Amino acid sequence: MLRTDLPEIITETLPGPKAAEVIKRREKAVPSAIRCAYPVVIDKGEGAMIQDVDGNKFLDWIGGVGVLNIGFSQPEVVEAVKTQADKYFHGMFNVVTHEGYVALAEKLASIAPVKGDEKKVFFANSGAEADENAVKVAKSFTKRPNIIVFSGAFHGRTHYTMAMTSKKAYAKGMGELANGVFRAQFPYYYRNLEGMPQEAALDYYMNSLTDVFEQCAAADTIAAVVVEPLQGEGGFIPAPIEWVKAVRKLCDDHGILLIADEVQSGFCRTGRIFASVYWQEAGVQPDIIATAKSIAAGVPLSAIIARSEIMEAVAPGTIGGTYCGNPLACAAALKTIEIMERDDLAGRSCEIGEKVVARYNELKEKYECVGDVRGLGGMVGIEFVKDKKTKEPAPELTSAVITECWKRGLLVEGAGTYNNVIRFLAPLVITDEQLAAGLGIFEAAVEAASK
């Protein structure tokens, strides 16, 4: 049964002959700008496993880049979508009310750790749409035109979120970007300025934020500060709690809203239903959460959550859209959250993360090329360097590790400002045997690449 199988490569080459043919067709029919780094043509997926069209079996530690926290083809979610499909596929929420939208909004309002007693929720289709809509809501409430984002941030590829995203390779050739988006330094403690004592780091990064008020836009023109509780594309860097507390106070002092971009970190990925639950446990909360990815087990859906006072400041007709809160997606999301809570996937995420971090730290002790290991729960990054002292990034080595992994039947993906981090985003339903096998493959790949 694929759900419990281990990785196995049966073809002499990758891609195999059937996969190679489909990839050749892809090259003719699809723009090359939509790149695929892996020679895999999926035939079916179950749990944490993919089987390709040639019968090769891959263990997936990418999970659709954080979409598949409950795994491929979860039978109860499949059944929930089938049941909804038998009734109707679509009911635009601006035209008719469907109960799934309402029920999902109620559920998210009850579990999201945003400030306020009364909360409201609306839906979009993608993470970028969620981030952009969160900013629209913040601007509507504050009546201010500008926002602050951070180095290393990834918020999407729409016109506005390209400006929010730090890495401008995602905006190459796209012309003038949206204005009113200003950037401060994210607290990347592993790469603090040389000679900076750790106790000075918090002040340094907070000064970077307040410098925006002096050099770019006055505080009373800033609608929101947008933070990933754990940066994804930027290199799997958790936002330090002491920094989050300081940012929250700064926002409160100046009437600025704090938006948590939980597109990748939500839905048990970090060991909590949302990563910002860690903030709540420390006594602070965001004003708005934007989330997507694993919300509906792979059916396109995203959500924006805030207290009613903020949501009701939005002018009629400025949010919503044709497919937003699609009935099939809402059915999938309701069942997904039910499973996550019933099966304690947040707890399972912590268990998985502890094993991965322990093994990665063993690699850190063993190999000069492993510079840092970090994360929250089952969202873990491992950073590769040319040597530990200089911390010079090793992107070529990182790429080689990724290649050595897929050759052995393990799919992993890179990240980081310097393209030298490998992210762990395996589905949280991965078996202990699969996790052990994957960790063995990963170490073998690091050893082979480092030679």
C-alpha positions in Angstrom: 0.0 0.0 0.0 1.6 3.3 -1.2 0.5 5.1 2.0 2.9 3.0 4.1 5.5 2.1 1.5 9.2 3.2 1.5 11.0 5.0 -1.3 12.1 2.8 -4.2 13.6 3.7 -7.6 13.0 0.9 -10.1 14.0 2.6 -13.4 17.6 2.7 -14.6 17.4 6.5 -15.1 15.4 9.4 -13.7 13.1 10.4 -15.2 12.0 7.0 -16.4 10.7 6.5 -20.0 7.1 7.4 -19.4 7.9 10.4 -17.2 10.4 11.6 -19.8 7.8 11.6 -22.4 5.4 13.7 -20.3 8.1 16.1 -19.4 8.9 16.5 -23.1 5.3 17.4 -23.7 5.4 19.8 -20.8 8.3 21.6 -22.3 6.3 22.2 -25.5 3.0 23.2 -23.9 4.0 25.1 -20.7 6.2 28.3 -20.3 9.7 27.4 -19.2 9.4 30.2 -16.5 7.3 27.7 -14.6 10.2 25.6 -13.6 10.3 22.1 -12.2 13.5 20.9 -10.6 12.5 17.3 -10.1 12.2 14.5 -12.8 8.9 13.3 -11.3 5.6 12.9 -13.1 3.1 11.9 -10.4 0.7 9.0 -11.0 -0.8 8.9 -7.5 0.0 10.1 -4.0 -1.0 8.7 -0.6 0.1 10.0 2.7 3.7 11.2 2.4 4.4 9.1 -0.7 4.3 9.7 -4.5 4.3 7.0 -7.1 5.3 8.2 -10.6 4.1 7.0 -14.0 7.0 4.5 -14.2 6.3 3.0 -10.8 9.1 4.8 -8.9 8.2 5.6 -5.3 9.3 8.9 -3.7 9.1 10.0 -0.1 7.9 13.6 -0.3 9.4 16.1 2.2 8.1 19.1 0.2 4.3 18.4 0.7 3.3 20.8 -2.1 5.4 23.4 -0.3 3.4 23.0 2.9 0.0 22.2 1.4 -0.2 18.6 2.4 0.0 18.5 6.1 -2.5 15.8 6.3 -1.0 14.0 3.3 -2.0 13.1 -0.2 -5.5 11.8 -0.9 -6.8 11.6 2.7 -9.8 9.3 2.3 -12.1 11.3 4.6 -11.4 14.6 2.7 -11.9 12.8 -0.6 -15.3 11.6 0.6 -16.2 15.1 1.9 -15.5 16.6 -1.5 -17.4 13.9 -3.3 -20.4 14.5 -1.0 -20.4 18.2 -1.7 -19.9 17.6 -5.4 -23.1 15.6 -5.5 -24.9 18.7 -4.3 -23.3 21.5 -6.3 -19.8 22.6 -7.3 -20.2 26.3 -7.1 -22.2 29.0 -5.5 -20.7 32.4 -5.6 -21.0 33.8 -2.1 -21.8 37.3 -3.4 -24.9 35.8 -5.0 -26.0 33.0 -2.8 -25.1 31.9 0.7 -23.8 28.4 1.2 -23.5 26.9 4.6 -20.0 25.5 4.2 -18.6 29.0 3.9 -20.4 30.1 7.0 -19.4 27.0 9.0 -15.8 27.3 8.0 -15.7 31.0 8.9 -17.2 30.2 12.3 -14.6 27.5 12.9 -11.6 29.7 12.0 -13.0 32.5 14.1 -13.0 30.1 17.1 -9.4 28.9 16.7 -7.5 31.8 15.2 -5.4 33.7 17.8 -6.1 37.2 16.6 -6.8 40.1 18.9 -10.4 40.6 19.8 -13.4 38.7 21.1 -15.6 38.9 18.0 -13.9 37.8 14.8 -14.9 37.6 11.2 -13.5 35.6 8.3 -13.6 35.8 4.5 -12.0 33.6 1.9 -9.8 33.9 -1.2 -8.1 31.3 -3.4 -4.3 31.6 -2.8 -1.7 32.7 -0.3 -0.9 35.8 -2.3 -4.6 36.8 -2.5 -4.8 36.3 1.3 -1.8 38.6 1.9 -3.0 41.2 -0.5 -6.5 41.2 1.0 -5.1 41.4 4.5 -3.3 44.6 3.5 -6.5 45.9 1.9 -8.4 45.3 5.1 -5.6 47.0 7.2 -5.6 50.1 4.9 -9.4 50.3 5.0 -9.4 50.2 8.8 -6.5 52.6 9.4 -7.1 54.9 6.4 -3.3 54.8 5.9 -1.5 54.1 2.6 1.7 52.3 3.5 3.0 49.0 4.9 6.3 47.6 6.3 7.6 44.2 5.3 11.0 42.5 6.0 14.1 41.2 4.4 13.8 37.6 3.4 10.0 37.8 3.2 7.9 36.0 0.6 4.3 37.0 0.2 3.5 36.1 -3.4 3.7 36.9 -7.1 0.8 39.2 -7.7 1.6 42.8 -8.7 1.3 44.0 -5.1 2.8 41.0 -3.3 5.8 41.1 -5.7 6.6 44.4 -4.1 6.1 42.9 -0.6 8.3 39.9 -1.4 12.0 40.5 -0.7 13.7 38.4 -3.4 13.4 40.4 -6.6 14.2 37.5 -8.8 10.4 36.9 -8.5 9.8 40.3 -10.1 12.4 40.2 -12.8 11.1 41.9 -16.0 7.8 42.8 -14.4 8.2 46.6 -14.6 7.5 49.1 -11.9 6.4 47.7 -8.6 3.6 48.9 -6.3 4.6 51.8 -4.1 4.1 52.3 -0.4 5.9 49.1 0.6 8.9 49.7 2.9 11.3 47.1 4.2 13.1 46.5 7.5 15.6 43.9 8.6 14.2 40.5 9.8 15.9 39.1 12.9 18.2 36.5 11.2 20.2 35.8 14.4 22.5 33.3 12.7 23.7 36.0 10.4 23.9 38.9 12.8 26.6 41.5 11.9 30.1 40.2 12.7 31.1 41.0 16.2 27.5 41.8 17.3 26.8 40.4 20.8 23.6 38.5 21.0 22.2 40.9 23.6 22.5 43.8 21.1 20.6 42.0 18.4 17.1 42.9 19.5 17.9 46.7 19.6 19.6 46.4 16.2 16.6 44.9 14.5 14.1 47.2 16.2 16.2 50.2 15.1 15.9 48.9 11.5 12.2 49.0 11.9 11.9 52.5 13.4 14.4 53.8 10.8 11.6 53.3 8.3 9.6 56.0 10.1 12.6 58.4 9.8 13.8 57.5 6.3 10.8 56.3 4.3 7.4 57.0 5.7 6.1 58.5 9.0 4.6 56.1 11.5 1.2 57.7 11.1 1.1 56.7 7.4 1.8 53.0 8.1 -1.3 50.8 8.0 0.4 47.5 8.9 3.5 45.6 9.6 3.4 42.2 7.9 5.4 39.4 9.5 5.9 35.7 8.8 6.0 34.0 12.2 8.5 31.6 10.6 10.0 32.8 7.3 9.5 30.3 4.6 11.3 31.2 1.4 13.6 33.4 3.4 15.2 30.3 5.0 12.9 28.9 7.7 13.8 31.5 10.2 11.5 31.7 13.3 10.7 35.3 14.4 12.2 35.5 18.0 9.4 36.0 20.6 11.2 38.9 22.2 11.3 40.7 18.9 7.6 39.9 18.2 6.7 41.4 21.6 8.7 44.5 20.7 7.0 44.8 17.3 3.6 44.4 18.8 4.3 47.3 21.3 5.6 49.5 18.5 2.5 48.8 16.5 0.2 49.6 19.4 2.1 52.8 20.2 1.6 54.1 16.6 -1.9 52.7 15.7 -0.4 50.2 13.3 -2.0 46.8 12.7 0.2 43.6 12.9 -0.5 41.1 10.2 0.7 37.5 10.6 1.4 35.8 7.2 0.6 32.2 8.1 0.2 31.0 4.6 2.9 28.3 5.0 3.1 28.1 8.8 -0.5 27.5 9.6 -2.6 24.3 10.2 -0.3 22.4 12.6 2.9 22.8 10.6 4.8 24.3 13.5 3.3 22.3 16.3 0.3 24.6 16.9 -2.8 25.1 14.7 -1.2 28.5 13.9 2.4 29.5 14.6 1.1 32.7 16.1 -0.4 30.6 18.9 3.2 30.7 20.2 2.8 34.5 20.2 -0.4 34.2 22.1 1.2 32.0 24.7 3.8 34.7 25.2 1.0 37.3 25.7 0.8 39.0 22.2 -1.5 38.5 19.2 -1.7 39.7 15.6 -4.6 41.8 14.5 -5.0 39.9 11.2 -4.0 36.4 10.1 -3.6 35.6 6.4 -3.5 31.8 5.8 -3.7 29.2 3.0 -1.6 26.1 2.0 -2.8 23.2 4.2 -6.2 24.7 5.0 -8.0 22.4 2.5 -5.6 19.6 1.8 -4.7 20.8 -1.6 -8.0 22.3 -2.8 -7.3 26.0 -3.6 -8.5 28.1 -0.6 -7.1 30.9 1.6 -8.5 32.9 4.5 -8.3 36.3 6.1 -9.2 36.5 9.8 -9.5 39.6 12.0 -11.7 41.1 14.7 -15.1 42.4 13.6 -14.2 46.0 14.2 -11.4 45.8 11.6 -13.4 43.7 9.1 -16.4 46.0 9.2 -14.3 49.0 8.2 -14.1 47.6 4.6 -16.2 49.2 2.0 -18.8 47.0 0.3 -17.7 45.4 -2.9 -13.9 45.8 -2.3 -13.3 42.2 -1.2 -14.6 38.9 -2.4 -14.5 37.2 -5.8 -16.0 34.6 -8.1 -14.3 31.5 -6.7 -13.6 32.7 -3.2 -14.8 30.2 -0.6 -15.8 27.6 -3.2 -18.1 25.0 -1.7 -15.8 22.1 -2.6 -12.8 23.9 -0.9 -14.9 24.7 2.2 -16.0 21.1 2.5 -12.4 19.9 2.2 -11.2 22.5 4.8 -13.9 21.6 7.4 -13.0 18.0 7.2 -9.2 18.8 7.2 -9.5 20.8 10.4 -11.6 18.1 12.0 -8.9 15.5 11.3 -6.1 17.8 12.5 -7.8 18.3 15.8 -9.0 14.7 16.2 -5.7 13.1 15.4 -3.6 15.8 17.2 -1.5 16.6 14.2 0.0 19.6 16.1 1.4 17.2 18.6 2.6 14.9 15.9 4.3 17.8 14.2 6.3 18.4 17.4 7.3 14.7 17.6 8.5 14.8 14.0 10.3 18.0 14.5 12.2 16.8 17.5 13.4 13.8 15.6 14.4 15.8 12.6 16.2 18.5 14.6 18.1 15.9 16.6 19.3 14.1 13.5 20.2 17.4 11.8 22.2 18.5 14.8 24.1 15.2 14.6 24.9 16.2 11.0 25.9 19.6 12.2 28.5 18.0 14.5 29.7 15.6 11.9 29.9 17.8 8.7 31.7 21.2 8.3 29.1 22.1 5.7 26.1 22.2 8.1 26.0 25.7 9.6 22.6 26.0 11.4 19.5 24.0 12.2 16.3 25.8 13.2 12.5 25.8 13.1 9.3 25.3 15.0 7.7 21.8 15.3 7.7 20.0 11.9 8.8 23.1 10.0 12.6 22.8 10.0 15.4 24.4 8.0 19.0 23.2 7.7 21.5 25.8 6.4 24.7 24.8 4.4 27.9 26.8 4.5 31.4 26.5 3.0 32.8 26.6 6.5 31.3 27.2 10.0 33.6 30.1 10.9 33.0 32.4 7.9 29.4 31.1 7.4 29.8 31.7 3.7 26.7 30.3 2.0 27.1 27.1 0.0 24.3 27.2 -2.7 26.1 24.8 -5.0 26.4 22.2 -2.3 22.8 22.7 -1.3 21.7 22.0 -4.9 23.9 18.9 -5.0 22.2 17.6 -1.8 18.8 18.1 -3.3 19.9 16.2 -6.4 21.4 13.4 -4.5 18.2 13.1 -2.5 15.8 12.7 -5.4 18.2 10.2 -7.1 17.6 8.1 -3.9 13.8 8.6 -3.8 13.5 11.6 -1.4 12.1 14.9 -2.5 13.4 18.0 -0.7 13.4 21.6 -1.6 15.7 24.6 -1.2 15.0 28.0 0.3 16.9 31.0 1.8 18.1 34.4 0.7 21.4 32.7 -0.4 19.8 29.5 -1.8 21.6 27.5 0.9 18.8 26.1 3.1 16.8 22.9 2.7 13.4 22.9 4.1 11.6 20.1 5.9 7.8 20.1 5.1 6.9 16.4 5.1 3.2 15.6 5.5 2.5 15.1 9.2 1.0 11.7 8.5 4.5 10.4 7.6 5.1 7.0 9.3 8.0 6.5 11.7 9.5 4.1 9.3 9.3 6.5 6.4 10.8 9.3 8.5 13.7 7.1 9.5 14.3 6.1 5.9 14.2 9.7 4.7 16.7 10.8 7.4 19.0 8.0 6.3 18.7 9.1 2.6 19.3 12.7 3.6 22.5 11.9 5.5 23.7 9.8 2.6 23.0 12.7 0.2 24.9 15.2 2.5 27.9 12.8 2.6 27.9 12.3 -1.1 27.5 16.0 -2.0 30.1 17.1 0.6 32.7 14.9 -1.0 
